[in-house]
Amino acid sequence: MSAYGTVRGAVLEPGGDGYDAERTGFQTASPHRPAVIVVAEDAEDVRAAVEHAAAHGMPVAVQNTGHGLPLPADGGLLIATRKMTGVQIDPDARTARIEAGVRWAQVVAAAAPHGLAPLSGSSPGVGAVSYTLGGGVGLMSRRYGFAADHVRSIDAVTADAKLRHVTPDTDPDLFWALLGGRANFGVVTGLEIGLLPVARLYGGGLYFDAGLIPAVMDAWREWTRTVPDEMTSSIALMPVPDVPVFPEPLRGRHVAHVRIACTGDAADGERLIAPLRAIGPRLIDTVGEMPYTDSGLIHNEPPVPMAYRATNVAVDALDGDLVRDLLVLAGPDAPDRAIVEVRHLGGAMAKPPAVPNAVGNRGAGYLVGLLSKLGPDADPAVDALHGRFGGLLAGRSRGQVLNFLFGGSATPDQVRAAYEPETYRRLAGLKAKYDPANLFRLNHNIPPA
């Protein structure tokens, strides 16, 4: 379309070929319904799309994979970045340059031949850029911190339709705000990130049957108080459907899945997890030495798009009363089917990064998350369950973590709770400077002060 000037990529409108496929990402419950989609081929396409949106008063949304959809775009302009897939590794500098459409699997594969790894998350199919801009709680984060802490430079198109190369030296305020503020301050077209000298992990999953879940929860809670920063772990309580896609030992069972990622050697790993193995028999035990390229098998999350809602609460401590409350809410005997995951935080995540950024709630000890699968229609039972979850954790909460607020229903209060009050005030002030019209508002939005 000539209205979009030099755009090389496809421009899609409702009813046209490819529109429905492009607007729908991994989260299928609340897909975007934009007035127009620009399928960007490069940074110039992004710049031209932002220029057009600003000139016509159209709010802008961005989507790569659609895993972390905070709320759907209803109208406006959607910039699809999935075709921007460039990855360049500098093994000497231990860095990677990644474009906006890159998934973690691509970075892991490109870095591995050099004995390096990114601070990627549990799912290799997640978009690397949006994950990093939201903070990024990774498989090795207790040892190395948040993914955002390892960003060297950012290429972004701001609301004035300028393509900027942002570093801590060229624009420290914008650099700080983009890392933690996610899509509020521009469309990021690329990042330069630091890589880690990691080629292998001691990791995998320990799966326990329903009868052992209370003992596993209590043991894991006590165990996390003793482990070194080299050990990052989480525990998920999951009802497993009785369908062939799942391993036979798990089908139709309610299981506790302990996820292990240790950067120490195998002997250290074996010693550290011995107390967990001593709890009782495992349905499946996959923990052992693995190349980092197999790290997606630790959480072993399904790669198939689905409809779901998720929320989370960061807490300082995980006490016995909270464990019992979670078992009542979503344990084997609970009336509702949902997944509860508790991630062990702390370690390097609790320390300030070498270059400041806006990632919030660094001091939390644990992250408690709830995920519910959704049907094709509104589900009052899911609404009620998430309401009970919020009430259960209200008195224990120290906030929320931005990247785990997905499912198409993130609220302004939840977004505010992802930051300390002073951080949020500074972000709102910088929003007024860089995006006073709130062009970038179809996201985890921070309105301009």
N, C-alpha and C positions, 0 to 999 in steps of 0.2 A: 504493500500500500504506500502510495507516495506521501501520505501524511506522516509516515515514520522515516522519511528521509533516506538515510544510508543503511538502514537495517538490512543485514544479509540473511538473517534467519527468518523462519516462518512467522507470519502474523495471523492469528486464529481468532475467529469470532464465534459466538454461540450459533449452533446449528451447522457449522462448517466441518469439513473433514478434519479429524484429528483433535478437535477442541475437547471433547469429553475425555479422551485418553490422556491428553496433556494436563488437564486440570486436576486429575485424580492421581494422588500419590499413594504412598504406603498406607496412610490412614484413609480408609474408605468411608467412614461414617459421616464425615462432614467435608466433602470436597469443595474446593474453591468454585465459585460461579462468577468469574470476572467478566467485565464487558469486553475485554480483549486480552489475548495472551501473546507475548513476544517471546519466541523461542530463540534465545540469544546464542549466537555463534561465538562471540568474543566480547571484549570489554567495550568496544565502540558500539555494539548493538545495545548493550546495557545503558550506555550513556545516552544514546538517541531515544531509547524508551523512556528513561527518566525525564529527559527534556520534553518529550511529548506529553507525558503525564502531568508535569508541572504546569505546562502551558494551558492545559485543559482542565485543571483542577481535579485530576483523577488520583485517588490514593493508590499506592504501589504495594504489592505483595511480591514475595520472592519464594520460589520453590525449586529444590533440587530433587530429593527423594520423597519428601512429604512425610518423613517419620515424625518430626517434631511439630506438627501443625498446631499452633496455639488457638487459632480461630479462623474460620473460613472467610475468604474474600467474597463479599457479595457486591458485585460491581467492581469498578476500578480496573487497574491494569496489573496483570500477573506476569512477572519476568521469570521464565523457566530457564534455569542455568545448566540443565543436565548435559548439554552438548559441550560444555566448557571443561574438558577432561585432561588438560595438560598437567603432567607431573615431571619435574626435573630434579634429580638428586645431585647434590654436590658432596661426594663422600669425604673430601678433605675438610670442608667446613662443617660437615655433619648437619646439612640443611636440606630441606625440600621446598621447592616452589610448586604450589598446587593451585589449580584454577577452581572456580566456584562450583563446578559440577562433579568434582572428584569425590569418590567414595573411599572409605578407609582401606578397603581391600586393595585398591590400586596403589596406595602409598606403601602399604605393608609389602606388597610384592616387589615394588621398585626399590625399596630400601634394603630388603633382605640380602641381596647378593653382596652388599657392602658391609654386612654384619651390623646393620643399623635397624632401628624400628621407631615409628612415631608413637606418641602417647595416645593411642587409639582407644576406642571404647569397646564395649562388649559385643557389638554387632558390626561385622565388616561392611555391611551394606549401607550403613548410615553415611550421610554426607559429611565430609571432613570439615568443611568451612563453617557451616552453621553450628555444628557440634562444638567447634573450638571457640566461636564467638560467644556461645552461651556458657563458657567456662570449660566444660569437658572433664567429667569424672571418668578416668580411664582405668584400664586393667592394672596399671602400675602407679596409680596416682598417690598412694601412700608413700611410695619411694621417691617420686619425681614431681608431685604437685599436679595442678590442673593443666590441661592442654593449652589453655590461654597463656599460661606462664612461660611458654616456650615459643611464642610468636616473635619474629624479628622485624617484620614489616607487613604492611597491609596495603593492597590496592583497592580503592573504593570509589564509587560514584556517589557524590553527595547530592542533596536536594537542589543545589544550583546547577546540576547536570555537569559538574566538573569531575574529571577522573583524577584522583589524587593518589600519590604514593606517600603513605603515612608511616612515619617512624617515630620512636620516642624523642628524636631530636627535631624533626621537621614540624611536628604538631603533637606535642605531648598530651594535650587535652583530648583531641580526637582519638588518638591511639588508645588512651586510657578508656574512653567511653565505648569504643567499638568492641573492646575485649571485655565482655560482660553485658553490654547493652544490646548485643545481638544485632537485629535488623533495624534498630531505631534511628541509626545515624547515617545510613547509606546502604547501597547495594555493594557488598564486597565481591570483587571479581577475582581476587587471588590473595594468597598468603605466602609468606616465607616463614617456615617453622623449623625449629631445631629438632634434630633426630637424636636418639639415644643409642649408646653402644650396647645394644641388646640383640642377641641372635636367638636366644632360647629362654624358655621359662620352665619352672616346675609348676605345672598347673593341670586343671581338669575339674571334674565334678564328682561329688559324693552324693548319691541318691539314697535316702532312707525312707522306709515305708511308714504309713500313717501312725502305727503304734509307737514308733520311736520319736515322733515329731516333738512332743514336749521336752523330752530329754535332749534331743539335738539342739533345740532352740536355747535351752538353759546352758548347755555345754559350750555352744558357739559364743553365747553372750559372755561367759566367763573367760573363754579362750582369747577373745579379741582384746581383753585387757592386758594380755601378757605378750602378744606377738610383736616382733620388730617391724619397722617401717617397710622392710623388704616384702612383707606379706600383705597383699590386698585381697579381700574376700567379701562375699555377701552370702546371704541365705534367702532362698525363695520357698514359700509354701505354695504348692501348685496342684490343682486338680487336673489330672491328665486324662483326656478323652480316650475312650476305648476304640481307637481307630488305628489302622495299620501304619500310618505315618510315624507313629511313636514306637520306640523300642518295646519289644514284647514285655520285658519285666516291669515296665512302668504303666502299661495300658490299664485304664480304669481305676487307677490308684490315686490317692492323695499323698503326695510325696514332699519331703524336704530336700531341696537341692542346694548343697553347699558348693559355692563356686570359689576356686582357689587359683591365685596367680602370684607366684613367689619368684622374685628376681634373684634369690640366692641359689646355691648349687643344689643338686638333687639330694645330697645327704642332709643338708640343712632343711630342705623341704620335707623330707620323710620324717625327720625328727619333730618338726613343728606341727605336722598334722596328725602325729601318732595319737594324741588325746581324742581327736575326732573319730578316727577309725576304731578306737577302743569303745566307743559308745555302743556299737552293735553291728550286726551284719548290714551290708549295703546291697541295695537292689542292683546298682551299677556303681563301679568305682573306676573312673577314667584318669585319675590323677597320676601324673608321672612327668618325665622329661619330655618336652615338646619344642619344636621350632616355633618361633614367634609367628610364622606364617599360618600355624594351626590354632592360633589363640582364639579365633571365633568359636572353637569347639568348647571352650570353657563354659560359657553361658548357653551355647547351642540354641540361640533364639531362632524362631521360625522365620524364614525369608519370604513368606507369602504375605502379600497385603491383606489387611483385615480391618474390621471396625472395632475400635476400642476407646476407652476413656481412662486417663491416668491422672493421678495427683500424687503429691508427696509432702512430707513434713520432715524438716531437719530437727534433730534433738541432740541435747548434750550427752545424755546417758541412756542406756538401755537396761532398765531394771526389771526385776522379776514380775512386778505388777503389770508393766507394759507388755511383756511377753505373753502373760496370761490373757490380757485384754485382746491382743492380736489373734490369739488362738480362738477365742470366742467369736471374733469378727470374721475370720477367714481360715480357720483351722479345719480339720477333717470333719468335725461335727457341725460346722456352721451351715445355716440354711442357704446361703448365697455362694455361688461359685465365682471366685476371684483369685487373683495372684497377689500375695503380699511379698515384697522383697525388702530386706534390710541390708543396706550397704555399710560396711565399716569405713569411716572417713578418718580424719586425723592425719598424723604423720606430716609429710611435706605439704599436704593441703592446708594445714593449719598455720603455715608459715607465710610471711609476706613474700611475694615474688621479687626477683632482682629488679625488675621494671614494674612499677605499680599498674594495676588494672582494676576494673570495676566489678570483678567477680565477688559475689556476696556470700555471707554466712560461712566464712572459712573456718570458724572455730567449732563448728558442729562435730559431734562425735560419730553420729550415725544418720543415715538417710532412710526413712521409712516410706515405702511407696506402695500404692494400691493401683492395680490395673484390672479393669473389667472388660470382657468382650461384649460387644453390642450386637443386637439384632437389627433387622431392617427398620424397625419402628422405635419410637421413644419407649424407654424401659423405666417405669417408676421404681422398680426394685433396685436398679443400678443407682438412680438418684438417691434413694433412701440409704443405700449402703455407703455411698460416698459422703453423705451427710453424717452418718454415724462415725465414719472414719475421722472426719474433721472434728467432730465433737470429742471423740476419744482422745485425740492428740492436742486439742486446743491448749490445755494447760501446760503441756510439755514442749510446745513448739518454740523454736528460736528462728523460724522462718522457713523458706522453701528454696528449692534449687530450680533454676529457670529451665534447664534442658529437660526436666522430667515433668513439666507442666504441658502436657500435650493431650490431644484427643478432641480438639475443636471447641474447648470450653474454658480456656484460661480467663480468669476474672481480673479486673484492675487491682483488687486487694491482694490476690495471689502474686501478681507481678511485683507489687510494692514490697511484699514480704520476702521477695528473693534478694533484697538488699538491706544493708543497714540504713537507718534513717538518713544519716549524713551522705552516704553514697547515693541514695535515691535523690536527695535534694540537688546534689551536684550534677547528676545525670539529667534531671529536669531542667536545670539551668543551661547545660550544654545543648540540650535538645532545642531550647529557645534560640540558641545561637546558630546551630547548624541546620535545623529543620523547623523554623518557627510556624509554618503552616501545617505541620504534622503530616507531611506527604507520606512518610513511612509510618503508617499507623495500623496496617493490617498485619499485626505481629504481637509479640509480648509488649504491648505499647506502654511507653512512658510519655505522657503528654508534656508539651513544653510548659515550663514554669511561666 
